[in-house]
Amino acid sequence: MSRNGPLALGFHGLVVLFMMAPLVVVCLVAFTPENTLSLPTSGFSLRWFRAVFERADFIQAFYNSLVLAFTAASLATLIAVPAALAISRYQFPGRNFCSALFLSPIIIPHLVLGVAMLRLFALMGVNGSFTWLMLAHVVIITPYVLRLVLAAAIGIDRSAEQAAESLGAGRFTLFRQITLPMILPGVAGGWLLAFINSFDEVTLSIFVSSPATQTLPVRMYVYATESIDPMMAAVSALVIGLTAVTMIVLDRVYGLDRVLVGKH
């Protein structure tokens, strides 16, 4: 093991470098004073960040994405938690079918889901509705919450629940004071993954959003088809920075090892 230690360390270092290099390059390009996607060679400039904040359409798209991701992730969590507890603890007819149904959006291409939902929403007359866009996001992000909550629910020791139940605790009290704290790392990790996937979703959103409900990834895609300039790098840098701040705050408050791994 000691002989392979430096080799393994070097390999992991190369993997991390390969993953981080594009992010670093994008952030550097965001500070270029030039009009092209090039690294800053004659100094750094904030002109493209100012350009982003001067664009009302990008500000509105960011707000749409933020509200959409937060609401969709919260609804997906409310659906996934009871579903995960039922699937992990009870045997009932159709249990495997329900589990497969909840997880199926992971294996269905979002392009297919987008076309299907576009047709469905057109028949219902709700094309371009923010509410239905949110429900479409709930469909595709619920599996992420379900998988983590399932892992947390299967791994907990139920002796504390049985003791509380024997002492007369009601179902709601049992869930709120015993079960939920034990599965909270899985719930928090699932919500975080759902939020990130909803915020970043572009393929399905292109089909079911409208100019009024356009999300930030869709707005970036549309802008990129019209013009390629460092403002795209500035927007990307802002998103990267927001993600980094979120992860740091989450780590300080709760601990990423518990949230993402599901330790309790």
C-alpha contacts under 8 A as a table, 3 or more apart, distances in Angstrom:
res1	aa1	res2	aa2	distance
1	M	4	N	5.25
1	M	5	G	6.08
2	S	5	G	5.05
2	S	6	P	7.82
3	R	6	P	6.99
3	R	7	L	7.77
4	N	7	L	5.19
4	N	8	A	5.98
5	G	8	A	5.21
5	G	9	L	6.08
6	P	9	L	4.97
6	P	10	G	6.02
7	L	10	G	5.10
7	L	11	F	6.15
8	A	11	F	5.04
8	A	12	H	6.17
9	L	12	H	5.22
9	L	13	G	6.07
10	G	13	G	4.94
10	G	14	L	6.26
11	F	14	L	5.15
11	F	15	V	6.32
12	H	15	V	5.01
12	H	16	V	6.17
13	G	16	V	5.17
13	G	17	L	6.09
14	L	17	L	4.96
14	L	18	F	6.00
15	V	18	F	5.07
15	V	19	M	6.24
16	V	19	M	5.11
16	V	20	M	6.01
17	L	20	M	5.14
17	L	21	A	5.71
18	F	21	A	5.54
18	F	22	P	7.67
19	M	22	P	6.85
19	M	23	L	7.75
20	M	23	L	5.35
20	M	24	V	6.23
21	A	24	V	5.16
21	A	25	V	6.12
22	P	25	V	5.09
22	P	26	V	6.12
23	L	26	V	5.18
23	L	27	C	6.23
23	L	237	A	7.97
23	L	240	I	7.83
24	V	27	C	5.16
24	V	28	L	6.19
25	V	28	L	5.11
25	V	29	V	6.11
25	V	39	L	7.60
26	V	29	V	5.13
26	V	30	A	6.25
26	V	233	A	5.47
26	V	234	A	7.91
26	V	236	S	7.16
26	V	237	A	6.63
27	C	30	A	5.17
27	C	31	F	7.09
27	C	233	A	6.65
27	C	234	A	7.13
27	C	236	S	7.56
27	C	237	A	5.06
28	L	31	F	5.56
28	L	32	T	7.06
28	L	39	L	6.17
28	L	40	P	6.97
29	V	32	T	5.28
29	V	37	L	6.29
29	V	38	S	5.77
29	V	39	L	4.89
29	V	40	P	6.45
29	V	230	P	6.54
29	V	233	A	6.21
29	V	234	A	7.75
30	A	46	L	7.94
30	A	48	W	6.69
30	A	49	F	7.54
30	A	230	P	5.72
30	A	231	M	6.87
30	A	232	M	7.80
30	A	233	A	4.74
30	A	234	A	4.39
30	A	237	A	6.73
31	F	40	P	6.59
31	F	44	F	5.17
31	F	45	S	5.00
31	F	46	L	5.81
31	F	47	R	7.70
31	F	48	W	7.19
31	F	234	A	7.45
32	T	37	L	7.96
32	T	38	S	6.82
32	T	39	L	6.07
32	T	40	P	4.34
32	T	41	T	7.71
32	T	43	G	7.34
32	T	44	F	5.61
32	T	45	S	5.70
32	T	46	L	7.85
32	T	230	P	7.37
33	P	40	P	6.73
33	P	42	S	7.82
33	P	43	G	7.37
33	P	44	F	6.38
33	P	45	S	5.11
33	P	46	L	7.65
33	P	47	R	6.80
33	P	48	W	7.94
34	E	37	L	7.67
34	E	38	S	7.22
34	E	40	P	7.51
35	N	229	D	6.26
35	N	230	P	6.77
36	T	228	I	7.74
36	T	229	D	5.45
36	T	230	P	6.19
37	L	228	I	7.73
37	L	229	D	5.89
37	L	230	P	5.29
37	L	233	A	7.98
38	S	230	P	7.98
40	P	43	G	5.86
40	P	44	F	6.06
45	S	48	W	7.66
46	L	49	F	5.31
46	L	50	R	6.32
47	R	50	R	5.15
47	R	51	A	6.16
48	W	51	A	4.78
48	W	52	V	6.30
48	W	230	P	6.47
48	W	231	M	5.06
48	W	234	A	6.02
49	F	52	V	5.12
49	F	53	F	6.58
49	F	231	M	7.01
49	F	234	A	5.59
49	F	235	V	7.49
50	R	53	F	5.27
50	R	54	E	6.22
51	A	54	E	5.10
51	A	55	R	6.53
51	A	231	M	6.97
52	V	55	R	5.38
52	V	58	F	6.84
52	V	59	I	7.85
52	V	231	M	6.57
52	V	234	A	7.32
52	V	235	V	6.85
53	F	56	A	7.25
53	F	58	F	7.67
53	F	59	I	6.80
55	R	58	F	5.53
55	R	59	I	6.54
56	A	59	I	5.07
56	A	60	Q	6.10
57	D	60	Q	5.18
57	D	61	A	6.06
57	D	219	R	8.00
58	F	61	A	4.96
58	F	62	F	6.07
58	F	216	L	6.68
58	F	219	R	6.95
59	I	62	F	5.17
59	I	63	Y	6.27
60	Q	63	Y	5.04
60	Q	64	N	6.11
61	A	64	N	4.99
61	A	65	S	6.17
61	A	213	T	7.43
61	A	214	Q	5.65
61	A	215	T	4.63
61	A	216	L	4.56
61	A	219	R	6.66
62	F	65	S	5.09
62	F	66	L	6.14
62	F	215	T	6.43
62	F	216	L	4.97
63	Y	66	L	5.10
63	Y	67	V	6.18
64	N	67	V	5.36
64	N	68	L	5.85
64	N	213	T	6.51
64	N	214	Q	6.96
64	N	215	T	5.57
64	N	216	L	7.42
65	S	68	L	5.02
65	S	69	A	5.85
65	S	198	S	7.95
65	S	199	F	5.59
65	S	215	T	4.91
65	S	216	L	5.91
66	L	69	A	5.33
66	L	70	F	6.10
66	L	199	F	6.78
67	V	70	F	5.29
67	V	71	T	6.01
68	L	71	T	5.35
68	L	72	A	5.86
68	L	134	M	5.98
68	L	198	S	7.47
68	L	199	F	7.44
69	A	72	A	5.23
69	A	73	A	5.83
69	A	194	A	7.72
69	A	195	F	5.02
69	A	196	I	7.35
69	A	198	S	5.00
69	A	199	F	5.14
70	F	73	A	5.33
70	F	74	S	6.14
70	F	195	F	6.08
71	T	74	S	5.18
71	T	75	L	6.17
71	T	134	M	7.46
72	A	75	L	5.17
72	A	76	A	5.99
72	A	134	M	5.73
72	A	135	L	7.02
72	A	137	H	6.18
72	A	138	V	5.13
72	A	141	I	7.96
72	A	194	A	7.92
72	A	195	F	7.44
72	A	198	S	7.32
73	A	76	A	5.04
73	A	77	T	6.13
73	A	138	V	6.88
73	A	141	I	7.19
73	A	142	T	7.72
73	A	191	W	5.61
73	A	192	L	7.73
73	A	194	A	5.21
73	A	195	F	5.13
73	A	198	S	7.41
74	S	77	T	5.11
74	S	78	L	6.33
74	S	191	W	6.83
75	L	78	L	5.06
75	L	79	I	6.31
75	L	138	V	6.82
76	A	79	I	5.12
76	A	80	A	5.92
76	A	138	V	5.42
76	A	139	V	7.75
76	A	141	I	6.78
76	A	142	T	4.79
76	A	145	V	7.02
76	A	191	W	7.84
76	A	194	A	7.71
77	T	80	A	5.00
77	T	81	V	5.91
77	T	142	T	7.00
77	T	145	V	6.12
77	T	146	L	7.82
77	T	187	V	7.11
77	T	190	G	7.43
77	T	191	W	6.22
78	L	81	V	5.85
78	L	82	P	7.26
79	I	82	P	6.30
79	I	83	A	6.40
79	I	142	T	7.48
80	A	83	A	5.00
80	A	84	A	5.79
80	A	142	T	6.28
80	A	143	P	7.68
80	A	145	V	6.07
80	A	146	L	4.88
80	A	149	V	7.46
81	V	84	A	5.21
81	V	85	L	6.26
81	V	145	V	7.83
81	V	146	L	6.83
81	V	149	V	6.42
81	V	187	V	7.38
82	P	85	L	5.11
82	P	86	A	6.08
83	A	86	A	5.18
83	A	87	I	6.11
83	A	146	L	7.50
84	A	87	I	5.17
84	A	88	S	5.95
84	A	146	L	5.88
84	A	147	R	7.92
84	A	149	V	6.15
84	A	150	L	5.07
84	A	153	A	7.31
85	L	88	S	5.26
85	L	89	R	5.95
85	L	150	L	7.07
85	L	153	A	6.46
86	A	89	R	5.45
86	A	90	Y	5.57
87	I	90	Y	5.94
87	I	91	Q	7.45
87	I	95	R	6.38
87	I	99	S	6.96
87	I	150	L	7.97
88	S	150	L	6.52
88	S	153	A	6.74
88	S	154	I	6.11
89	R	154	I	7.99
91	Q	95	R	6.69
92	F	95	R	5.54
94	G	97	F	5.00
94	G	98	C	6.06
95	R	98	C	5.21
95	R	99	S	6.30
96	N	99	S	5.07
96	N	100	A	6.13
97	F	100	A	5.11
97	F	101	L	5.97
98	C	101	L	4.99
98	C	102	F	6.18
99	S	102	F	5.33
99	S	103	L	6.33
100	A	103	L	5.15
100	A	104	S	5.80
101	L	104	S	5.19
101	L	105	P	7.96
102	F	105	P	7.22
102	F	142	T	7.24
102	F	143	P	5.98
102	F	146	L	7.80
103	L	106	I	5.96
103	L	107	I	7.83
103	L	142	T	7.87
103	L	143	P	4.89
103	L	146	L	7.83
104	S	107	I	5.60
104	S	108	I	6.47
104	S	143	P	7.75
105	P	108	I	5.15
105	P	109	P	7.75
105	P	110	H	7.99
105	P	139	V	6.99
105	P	140	I	5.35
105	P	141	I	7.99
105	P	143	P	7.09
106	I	109	P	7.69
106	I	140	I	6.97
106	I	143	P	6.79
108	I	112	V	6.98
108	I	113	L	7.06
109	P	112	V	5.38
109	P	113	L	6.53
110	H	113	L	4.84
110	H	114	G	5.84
110	H	203	T	6.11
110	H	204	L	5.55
111	L	114	G	5.03
111	L	115	V	6.29
111	L	203	T	5.96
111	L	204	L	6.08
112	V	115	V	5.30
112	V	116	A	6.13
113	L	116	A	5.06
113	L	117	M	5.96
113	L	204	L	6.69
114	G	117	M	5.22
114	G	118	L	5.97
114	G	203	T	7.03
114	G	204	L	4.33
114	G	205	S	7.25
114	G	206	I	7.76
114	G	207	F	5.48
114	G	208	V	6.80
115	V	118	L	5.06
115	V	119	R	6.32
115	V	204	L	7.86
115	V	207	F	6.60
116	A	119	R	5.30
116	A	120	L	6.18
117	M	120	L	4.84
117	M	121	F	5.84
117	M	136	A	7.57
117	M	207	F	7.91
117	M	208	V	7.02
118	L	121	F	5.29
118	L	122	A	6.07
118	L	127	N	7.24
118	L	207	F	5.91
118	L	208	V	5.60
119	R	122	A	5.08
119	R	123	L	6.30
120	L	123	L	5.22
120	L	124	M	6.31
121	F	124	M	4.94
121	F	125	G	5.89
121	F	126	V	5.21
121	F	127	N	5.28
121	F	132	W	7.97
121	F	208	V	7.91
122	A	125	G	4.97
122	A	126	V	6.32
122	A	127	N	5.59
123	L	126	V	7.98
124	M	127	N	7.94
126	V	129	S	5.68
126	V	132	W	7.17
127	N	132	W	7.93
127	N	208	V	6.55
127	N	209	S	7.53
127	N	210	S	7.69
128	G	132	W	7.79
128	G	133	L	7.35
128	G	208	V	6.13
128	G	209	S	5.04
128	G	210	S	4.57
128	G	211	P	7.99
128	G	212	A	7.71
128	G	213	T	6.84
129	S	132	W	5.40
129	S	133	L	6.22
129	S	209	S	7.32
129	S	210	S	7.64
129	S	213	T	7.41
130	F	133	L	4.95
130	F	134	M	6.10
130	F	209	S	7.45
130	F	213	T	5.94
131	T	134	M	5.10
131	T	135	L	6.34
132	W	135	L	4.90
132	W	136	A	6.11
133	L	136	A	5.08
133	L	137	H	6.39
133	L	205	S	7.33
133	L	208	V	6.10
133	L	209	S	6.38
134	M	137	H	5.09
134	M	138	V	6.27
135	L	138	V	4.89
135	L	139	V	6.41
136	A	139	V	5.26
136	A	140	I	6.80
137	H	140	I	5.33
137	H	141	I	6.18
137	H	198	S	6.19
138	V	141	I	5.38
138	V	142	T	5.79
139	V	142	T	5.81
140	I	143	P	6.91
141	I	144	Y	5.63
141	I	145	V	7.14
141	I	194	A	5.11
141	I	197	N	6.76
141	I	198	S	6.73
142	T	145	V	5.37
142	T	146	L	6.14
142	T	194	A	7.01
143	P	146	L	4.90
143	P	147	R	6.04
144	Y	147	R	5.49
144	Y	148	L	6.67
144	Y	190	G	5.76
144	Y	193	L	6.48
144	Y	194	A	6.04
145	V	148	L	5.51
145	V	149	V	6.10
145	V	186	G	7.78
145	V	187	V	6.74
145	V	189	G	7.53
145	V	190	G	3.83
145	V	191	W	5.99
145	V	193	L	7.29
145	V	194	A	6.46
146	L	149	V	5.21
146	L	150	L	5.85
146	L	190	G	7.18
147	R	150	L	5.14
147	R	151	A	6.28
147	R	190	G	7.67
148	L	151	A	5.11
148	L	152	A	6.26
148	L	186	G	4.95
148	L	187	V	6.91
148	L	189	G	6.96
148	L	190	G	5.60
148	L	262	G	7.31
149	V	152	A	5.00
149	V	153	A	5.93
149	V	183	I	6.69
149	V	186	G	4.73
149	V	187	V	5.54
149	V	190	G	6.89
150	L	153	A	5.06
150	L	154	I	6.02
150	L	186	G	7.94
151	A	154	I	5.38
151	A	155	G	6.29
151	A	186	G	7.27
151	A	262	G	7.67
152	A	155	G	5.30
152	A	156	I	6.44
152	A	182	M	7.82
152	A	183	I	5.25
152	A	185	P	7.48
152	A	186	G	5.38
152	A	262	G	6.13
152	A	263	K	7.92
153	A	156	I	5.67
153	A	183	I	6.00
156	I	182	M	6.78
156	I	183	I	7.48
157	D	160	A	7.02
158	R	161	E	5.19
158	R	162	Q	6.27
159	S	162	Q	5.03
159	S	163	A	6.09
160	A	163	A	5.08
160	A	164	A	6.18
160	A	178	I	7.15
161	E	164	A	5.15
161	E	165	E	6.03
161	E	174	L	6.70
161	E	178	I	6.25
161	E	179	T	7.01
162	Q	165	E	5.01
162	Q	166	S	6.08
163	A	166	S	5.13
163	A	167	L	6.39
164	A	167	L	5.13
164	A	168	G	6.67
164	A	169	A	5.59
164	A	174	L	6.84
165	E	168	G	5.25
165	E	169	A	4.94
165	E	170	G	7.04
165	E	174	L	7.07
166	S	169	A	7.31
169	A	173	T	6.02
169	A	174	L	5.85
170	G	173	T	5.23
170	G	174	L	5.87
171	R	174	L	5.02
171	R	175	F	6.12
172	F	175	F	5.15
172	F	176	R	6.02
173	T	176	R	5.12
173	T	177	Q	5.82
173	T	178	I	7.77
174	L	177	Q	5.58
174	L	178	I	5.38
174	L	179	T	6.45
175	F	178	I	5.61
175	F	179	T	4.65
175	F	180	L	5.63
176	R	179	T	6.44
176	R	180	L	5.51
176	R	181	P	7.42
177	Q	180	L	6.58
177	Q	181	P	6.61
178	I	181	P	5.88
178	I	182	M	6.53
179	T	182	M	5.28
179	T	183	I	6.38
180	L	183	I	5.27
180	L	184	L	5.64
181	P	184	L	5.03
182	M	185	P	7.56
182	M	264	H	6.19
183	I	186	G	5.50
183	I	187	V	6.31
183	I	262	G	7.85
183	I	264	H	7.38
184	L	187	V	4.87
184	L	188	A	5.91
184	L	264	H	7.99
185	P	188	A	5.19
185	P	189	G	5.96
185	P	258	R	5.62
185	P	259	V	4.50
185	P	260	L	7.31
185	P	261	V	7.78
185	P	262	G	4.85
185	P	263	K	6.42
185	P	264	H	6.66
186	G	189	G	5.09
186	G	190	G	5.88
186	G	259	V	6.29
186	G	260	L	7.33
186	G	261	V	7.75
186	G	262	G	4.91
187	V	190	G	5.11
187	V	191	W	6.08
188	A	191	W	5.12
188	A	192	L	6.15
188	A	259	V	5.88
189	G	192	L	5.10
189	G	193	L	6.23
189	G	259	V	4.64
189	G	260	L	5.06
189	G	261	V	7.89
189	G	262	G	7.23
190	G	193	L	5.19
190	G	194	A	6.03
191	W	194	A	5.03
191	W	195	F	6.01
192	L	195	F	5.09
192	L	196	I	6.23
193	L	196	I	5.20
193	L	197	N	6.10
194	A	197	N	5.18
194	A	198	S	6.00
195	F	198	S	5.19
195	F	199	F	6.01
196	I	199	F	5.12
196	I	200	D	6.09
197	N	200	D	5.18
197	N	201	E	5.85
198	S	201	E	5.18
199	F	217	P	7.81
200	D	217	P	6.24
201	E	204	L	6.86
201	E	205	S	6.54
201	E	217	P	6.93
202	V	205	S	5.09
202	V	206	I	6.02
202	V	217	P	5.58
202	V	218	V	5.58
203	T	206	I	5.58
203	T	207	F	7.31
204	L	207	F	5.58
204	L	208	V	6.65
205	S	208	V	5.28
205	S	209	S	5.45
205	S	214	Q	7.88
205	S	215	T	7.48
205	S	218	V	6.93
206	I	209	S	5.85
206	I	218	V	6.10
209	S	212	A	7.89
209	S	213	T	5.58
209	S	214	Q	5.65
209	S	215	T	7.79
210	S	213	T	5.12
210	S	214	Q	5.68
211	P	214	Q	5.20
214	Q	218	V	6.24
214	Q	219	R	6.33
215	T	218	V	5.32
215	T	219	R	6.09
216	L	219	R	4.98
216	L	220	M	6.07
217	P	220	M	5.06
217	P	221	Y	6.15
218	V	221	Y	4.98
218	V	222	V	6.17
219	R	222	V	5.16
219	R	223	Y	6.07
220	M	223	Y	5.06
220	M	224	A	6.00
220	M	232	M	6.98
221	Y	224	A	5.09
221	Y	225	T	6.43
222	V	225	T	5.28
222	V	226	E	6.68
223	Y	226	E	5.15
223	Y	227	S	6.03
223	Y	228	I	7.74
224	A	227	S	5.21
224	A	228	I	5.48
224	A	232	M	7.57
225	T	228	I	7.61
228	I	232	M	7.33
229	D	232	M	6.29
229	D	233	A	7.79
230	P	233	A	4.98
230	P	234	A	6.34
231	M	234	A	4.87
231	M	235	V	6.24
232	M	235	V	5.17
232	M	236	S	6.16
233	A	236	S	4.97
233	A	237	A	6.02
234	A	237	A	5.02
234	A	238	L	6.25
235	V	238	L	5.13
235	V	239	V	6.32
236	S	239	V	5.09
236	S	240	I	6.13
237	A	240	I	5.01
237	A	241	G	6.04
238	L	241	G	5.02
238	L	242	L	6.11
239	V	242	L	5.06
239	V	243	T	6.16
240	I	243	T	5.13
240	I	244	A	6.15
241	G	244	A	5.07
241	G	245	V	6.16
242	L	245	V	5.18
242	L	246	T	6.15
243	T	246	T	5.08
243	T	247	M	6.21
244	A	247	M	5.17
244	A	248	I	6.18
245	V	248	I	5.09
245	V	249	V	6.11
246	T	249	V	5.24
246	T	250	L	6.05
247	M	250	L	5.06
247	M	251	D	6.01
247	M	256	L	7.57
248	I	251	D	5.03
248	I	252	R	6.16
249	V	252	R	5.08
249	V	253	V	6.06
250	L	253	V	5.18
250	L	254	Y	5.66
250	L	255	G	6.36
250	L	256	L	6.61
251	D	254	Y	5.43
251	D	255	G	3.99
251	D	256	L	4.75
251	D	257	D	7.98
252	R	255	G	6.00
254	Y	258	R	7.36
254	Y	259	V	7.28
255	G	258	R	5.56
255	G	259	V	6.40
256	L	259	V	4.92
256	L	260	L	5.75
256	L	261	V	7.78
257	D	260	L	5.64
257	D	261	V	5.55
257	D	262	G	7.43
257	D	263	K	7.23
258	R	261	V	5.44
258	R	262	G	5.06
258	R	263	K	4.63
258	R	264	H	6.71
259	V	262	G	5.36
259	V	263	K	7.21
